Amino acid sequence: MAGNLRHAHDLMPERQGFPAGVPAWIDSAQPDVDAAIAFYGGLFGWQFDDRAPSDSDDRYVVASLDGKTVAAIASPSVAGHASSPAWTTYVAVDSAQDVAARVREAGGGVVAAPADRLSLATTVICTDPAGAVFGLWEPGSIRGAGLVNAPGTWNFSELNTNDVDGATRFYASVFGWEVSEIDMGAMKGAMVRLPGYADFLEQFNPGTKQRHIDFGAPPGFTECVAWFLPLGEGAIPHWSVTLAVADADAVAAKARELGGSVEVEPHDLPMVRSTTIRDLAGAKLTASAFNPG
């Protein structure tokens, strides 16, 4: 994934896997899976496929849009951690076991050890040294999100932190990420890059790097895989997710209609119009409409 000065816009929405070190999947642990299905189906038009055994109360429901996998809703027991309802970002890895060891060596923690998730992937739930939760995704039958950056699909993930230096050291050790500070006036943060990712994108969509240069992206932008964003005072370090939408105002209104809430009203940022919502259980996400004009 690579972004439009804040988030993903690589103009290649359909995907067939992700290189190791690139965020590849998102899911949300929910206390009431059926309520979450109704909310997100109504909000984004997702269709759902329950992958857990029919005789089990534990559920892992994969969401699709236009026939492509986009995310999942899970029972807390299946998701692997019992934190408050939230969206979890998983980074693609070749070996969940090996990368989990690197997480520990770099000062992070392992909340849930490597486990087979219904043959969809081998997953690990981890924390960085500041306590932010993220996952590892060693692909099984799902290689990652099959559709990204299109309206109603995952757009980007951000680490909200006030220790960019510490985060840079940790994630560089674990995934090989590099970080560049970015200041775009009203929007400040650090762009996270995976060296070589631009070449991967160019294989499938030649000209991606030049298109990013043409709309004024900072150097190295095509290799961007995430953002580090400043954390508000008193807030707890965490990973957050942004989904692409066609109309941020319409999504905010629909979220309210479906019983959710709007934490940040729709507002304009460089090249996007954005809103932050919470679902019925309180899980938060940002919805962002690309608006280059």
C-alpha positions as CSV (number, residue, x, y, z in Angstrom):
1,M,0.0,0.0,0.0
2,A,1.2,3.5,-0.7
3,G,-0.6,6.8,0.0
4,N,-1.9,10.1,-1.2
5,L,0.3,12.2,1.2
6,R,-1.4,10.6,4.1
7,H,-2.7,7.2,3.1
8,A,-2.9,4.6,0.4
9,H,-3.6,5.5,-3.2
10,D,-1.4,3.2,-5.3
11,L,-4.1,3.0,-8.0
12,M,-3.9,-0.8,-7.9
13,P,-6.9,-1.7,-5.8
14,E,-7.0,-5.4,-6.5
15,R,-4.2,-7.3,-4.8
16,Q,-2.8,-10.8,-4.8
17,G,-0.8,-10.9,-1.7
18,F,1.7,-8.5,0.0
19,P,5.5,-8.7,0.4
20,A,6.7,-9.5,3.9
21,G,6.9,-6.3,6.0
22,V,3.8,-4.7,4.4
23,P,0.5,-4.4,6.4
24,A,-1.8,-7.0,4.8
25,W,-4.9,-7.5,6.8
26,I,-7.3,-6.0,9.3
27,D,-9.9,-7.4,11.6
28,S,-12.0,-6.3,14.6
29,A,-12.7,-8.2,17.8
30,Q,-16.4,-7.6,18.6
31,P,-18.5,-8.6,21.6
32,D,-21.6,-8.9,19.3
33,V,-20.5,-10.2,16.0
34,D,-24.0,-10.1,14.4
35,A,-24.4,-6.5,15.4
36,A,-21.0,-5.6,13.9
37,I,-22.0,-7.4,10.7
38,A,-25.2,-5.4,10.4
39,F,-23.3,-2.2,11.0
40,Y,-20.5,-2.7,8.6
41,G,-22.6,-4.3,6.0
42,G,-24.9,-1.3,6.1
43,L,-22.0,1.2,6.2
44,F,-19.8,-0.2,3.4
45,G,-21.9,-2.8,1.6
46,W,-19.7,-5.7,2.8
47,Q,-20.8,-9.3,2.3
48,F,-19.9,-11.8,5.0
49,D,-18.7,-15.4,5.1
50,D,-18.5,-17.1,8.6
51,R,-15.4,-19.3,8.5
52,A,-15.7,-20.8,12.0
53,P,-17.2,-24.3,12.6
54,S,-21.0,-24.2,12.8
55,D,-20.9,-26.0,16.2
56,S,-18.6,-23.3,17.8
57,D,-19.5,-20.1,19.5
58,D,-16.2,-18.7,18.3
59,R,-16.6,-16.8,15.1
60,Y,-14.3,-15.4,12.4
61,V,-16.4,-13.7,9.7
62,V,-14.6,-12.6,6.5
63,A,-15.9,-9.5,4.8
64,S,-15.8,-9.1,1.0
65,L,-16.6,-6.4,-1.5
66,D,-17.1,-7.2,-5.2
67,G,-16.0,-10.7,-4.5
68,K,-12.7,-9.7,-2.9
69,T,-11.7,-10.2,0.7
70,V,-11.4,-6.9,2.6
71,A,-11.4,-7.5,6.4
72,A,-12.9,-9.7,9.1
73,I,-15.1,-9.5,12.2
74,A,-14.1,-11.8,15.0
75,S,-15.1,-13.1,18.4
76,P,-12.6,-11.8,21.0
77,S,-11.5,-15.4,21.7
78,V,-10.6,-16.0,18.0
79,A,-9.0,-12.6,17.6
80,G,-6.4,-13.7,20.2
81,H,-6.6,-10.8,22.6
82,A,-9.3,-9.4,24.9
83,S,-8.7,-5.7,24.7
84,S,-11.6,-3.3,24.2
85,P,-13.2,-3.5,20.7
86,A,-10.8,-2.1,18.1
87,W,-9.4,-2.7,14.6
88,T,-6.2,-4.7,14.5
89,T,-3.6,-4.3,11.7
90,Y,-1.6,-7.4,10.7
91,V,1.7,-7.2,8.9
92,A,2.6,-9.9,6.3
93,V,5.5,-12.2,7.3
94,D,7.1,-15.2,5.9
95,S,7.4,-16.9,9.3
96,A,5.2,-15.9,12.2
97,Q,7.4,-17.8,14.6
98,D,10.6,-16.1,13.5
99,V,9.2,-12.6,13.5
100,A,7.6,-13.2,16.9
101,A,11.1,-13.9,18.2
102,R,12.3,-10.7,16.6
103,V,9.5,-8.8,18.3
104,R,10.7,-10.1,21.7
105,E,14.3,-9.4,21.0
106,A,13.5,-5.8,20.0
107,G,11.7,-5.1,23.3
108,G,8.1,-5.9,22.3
109,G,5.7,-8.5,23.6
110,V,3.7,-11.4,22.3
111,V,0.1,-11.4,23.6
112,A,-1.0,-14.5,21.6
113,A,1.6,-17.0,20.4
114,P,1.6,-18.3,16.8
115,A,-1.7,-20.0,16.1
116,D,-3.5,-21.3,13.0
117,R,-6.5,-19.2,12.3
118,L,-8.9,-21.6,10.6
119,S,-6.2,-22.2,7.9
120,L,-6.7,-18.6,6.8
121,A,-3.3,-17.7,8.2
122,T,-0.9,-18.3,11.0
123,T,-1.3,-15.2,13.3
124,V,0.5,-13.7,16.3
125,I,-0.8,-10.8,18.3
126,C,2.1,-8.6,19.5
127,T,2.7,-5.3,21.3
128,D,5.5,-2.8,20.6
129,P,7.5,-1.4,23.5
130,A,4.9,1.3,24.1
131,G,2.1,-1.2,24.3
132,A,0.5,-0.6,20.8
133,V,-1.2,-3.9,19.6
134,F,-0.5,-5.2,16.1
135,G,-0.6,-8.6,14.4
136,L,1.6,-10.8,12.2
137,W,-0.1,-12.5,9.2
138,E,1.7,-15.6,7.7
139,P,-0.6,-16.3,4.8
140,G,-2.7,-19.4,4.5
141,S,-5.8,-19.4,2.3
142,I,-6.0,-15.6,2.6
143,R,-2.9,-13.9,1.5
144,G,-4.2,-10.5,2.7
145,A,-6.8,-8.0,1.6
146,G,-7.8,-8.7,-2.0
147,L,-9.1,-5.2,-2.6
148,V,-7.7,-2.0,-1.1
149,N,-7.9,1.7,-1.7
150,A,-11.3,1.4,-3.4
151,P,-14.4,3.0,-1.6
152,G,-15.4,0.8,1.2
153,T,-12.0,-0.9,1.6
154,W,-8.9,-0.6,3.8
155,N,-6.8,2.4,2.9
156,F,-4.1,2.7,5.4
157,S,-2.9,2.0,9.0
158,E,-1.3,4.5,11.4
159,L,0.7,4.1,14.6
160,N,-0.4,6.8,17.0
161,T,2.7,7.5,19.2
162,N,4.7,10.3,20.9
163,D,7.9,8.3,20.7
164,V,8.7,8.2,17.0
165,D,12.4,7.5,17.7
166,G,11.5,4.5,19.8
167,A,9.0,3.2,17.3
168,T,11.4,3.7,14.5
169,R,14.0,1.6,16.2
170,F,11.6,-1.2,17.1
171,Y,9.8,-1.5,13.7
172,A,13.1,-1.2,11.9
173,S,14.4,-4.2,13.8
174,V,11.3,-6.3,13.3
175,F,10.3,-5.4,9.7
176,G,13.1,-3.3,8.2
177,W,11.0,-0.2,8.0
178,E,12.5,3.2,7.5
179,V,11.0,6.5,8.6
180,S,11.0,10.0,7.2
181,E,9.5,13.0,9.1
182,I,6.8,14.8,7.1
183,D,5.4,18.3,7.7
184,M,2.5,19.4,5.5
185,G,1.2,22.3,7.5
186,A,-2.0,21.2,9.3
187,M,-0.9,17.6,9.0
188,K,2.3,16.3,10.6
189,G,3.7,12.8,11.0
190,A,6.3,10.4,9.9
191,M,6.1,8.4,6.7
192,V,7.0,4.7,7.1
193,R,8.7,3.1,4.1
194,L,9.7,-0.5,3.2
195,P,12.7,-0.4,0.8
196,G,11.9,-2.2,-2.4
197,Y,8.1,-1.9,-2.1
198,A,7.9,0.6,-4.9
199,D,9.5,-2.0,-7.2
200,F,6.9,-4.5,-6.2
201,L,4.1,-2.1,-7.1
202,E,5.7,-1.2,-10.4
203,Q,5.6,-4.9,-11.4
204,F,1.8,-4.8,-11.4
205,N,1.1,-1.1,-12.2
206,P,3.9,0.4,-14.2
207,G,4.2,4.2,-13.7
208,T,3.1,4.3,-10.1
209,K,6.3,6.1,-8.9
210,Q,5.9,8.7,-11.6
211,R,2.2,9.3,-10.8
212,H,3.2,10.0,-7.2
213,I,5.9,12.4,-8.3
214,D,3.4,14.1,-10.6
215,F,0.9,14.9,-7.8
216,G,3.6,16.2,-5.5
217,A,4.3,13.3,-3.2
218,P,7.4,13.5,-1.0
219,P,10.5,11.5,-2.0
220,G,10.2,7.8,-1.3
221,F,6.4,8.0,-1.1
222,T,5.7,5.0,-3.3
223,E,7.5,2.8,-0.7
224,C,5.2,4.1,2.1
225,V,3.4,1.3,4.0
226,A,2.2,3.1,7.1
227,W,2.3,6.4,9.1
228,F,3.4,7.4,12.6
229,L,1.1,10.1,13.8
230,P,1.5,12.3,16.9
231,L,-0.6,11.1,19.9
232,G,-2.9,13.4,21.8
233,E,-2.0,14.2,25.4
234,G,-3.0,11.4,27.8
235,A,-3.9,9.0,25.0
236,I,-2.6,5.5,24.9
237,P,-0.3,4.4,22.0
238,H,-2.2,2.4,19.4
239,W,-2.5,1.4,15.8
240,S,-5.5,2.9,13.9
241,V,-7.0,2.1,10.5
242,T,-8.3,4.3,7.7
243,L,-10.8,3.1,5.1
244,A,-11.3,4.7,1.7
245,V,-14.8,6.1,1.0
246,A,-16.4,8.0,-1.8
247,D,-18.1,10.6,0.5
248,A,-16.9,11.1,4.1
249,D,-20.0,13.2,4.9
250,A,-22.3,10.4,3.8
251,V,-20.4,7.8,5.8
252,A,-20.7,10.0,8.9
253,A,-24.4,10.3,8.5
254,K,-24.9,6.6,7.7
255,A,-22.8,5.6,10.8
256,R,-25.2,7.6,13.0
257,E,-28.2,6.1,11.3
258,L,-26.9,2.6,12.0
259,G,-26.4,3.4,15.7
260,G,-22.7,4.3,15.7
261,S,-21.2,7.7,16.6
262,V,-19.0,10.3,14.9
263,E,-16.0,11.2,17.0
264,V,-14.5,13.6,14.5
265,E,-16.9,15.4,12.1
266,P,-16.0,15.4,8.4
267,H,-13.2,17.9,7.7
268,D,-10.8,18.8,5.0
269,L,-7.1,17.9,5.1
270,P,-4.5,18.1,2.2
271,M,-6.0,16.0,-0.6
272,V,-8.6,14.3,1.5
273,R,-11.9,14.8,3.4
274,S,-11.9,12.7,6.5
275,T,-14.1,11.7,9.4
276,T,-13.6,9.4,12.4
277,I,-16.4,7.2,13.6
278,R,-17.1,4.5,16.2
279,D,-19.2,1.4,15.7
280,L,-21.8,0.1,18.1
281,A,-19.2,-1.5,20.3
282,G,-16.9,1.5,20.3
283,A,-14.3,0.4,17.8
284,K,-12.9,3.4,16.0
285,L,-11.9,3.9,12.4
286,T,-11.3,6.8,10.0
287,A,-13.1,7.2,6.7
288,S,-11.3,9.2,4.1
289,A,-12.3,10.5,0.7
290,F,-9.5,11.3,-1.8
291,N,-10.0,14.9,-2.9
292,P,-7.0,16.1,-4.9
293,G,-8.8,19.3,-6.1
